[in-house]
């Protein structure tokens, strides 16, 4: 039984390390988005950006949104169950 709990602790440590690394990448994406906002209007981006690149960006943003929305829902459930 001890090895099972030890493995779980290692998994949690790995999860937190991976999540921390992903958070840095998300911050980088957020900064890149802010740079775009400062230099170009949404109309210009929609009009002149390559359609394939736009659709990839849409898909990525949608996937990130869905994933974090699910996590947020679990966190809210957890908070409500504590009350």
C-alpha positions, 0 to 999 in steps of 0.5 A: 500500500505504501508504494501506491501512495508514494506513486500518487505523491510522485504523480501529484508532484509531476502534475504540479510541475507540468501545470506550472510549465503550462502556466508559463506557456499560457502567459507567453501566449497571453503576452503574444495576444496582447502584442497583437492587440496593441499593433493591429485591430481585430478587423485587420487581423480578420481581413489580412491574416492567413486563414489557416493560421487564424483557424489554428489559433481559433482551435487552440484558443477554444481547446484551452477555454474548454479545458480550463472551463472544465477545471473551473467547474470542478473547482467550483463544485469542490468549493460548494461541497465545502460549504 
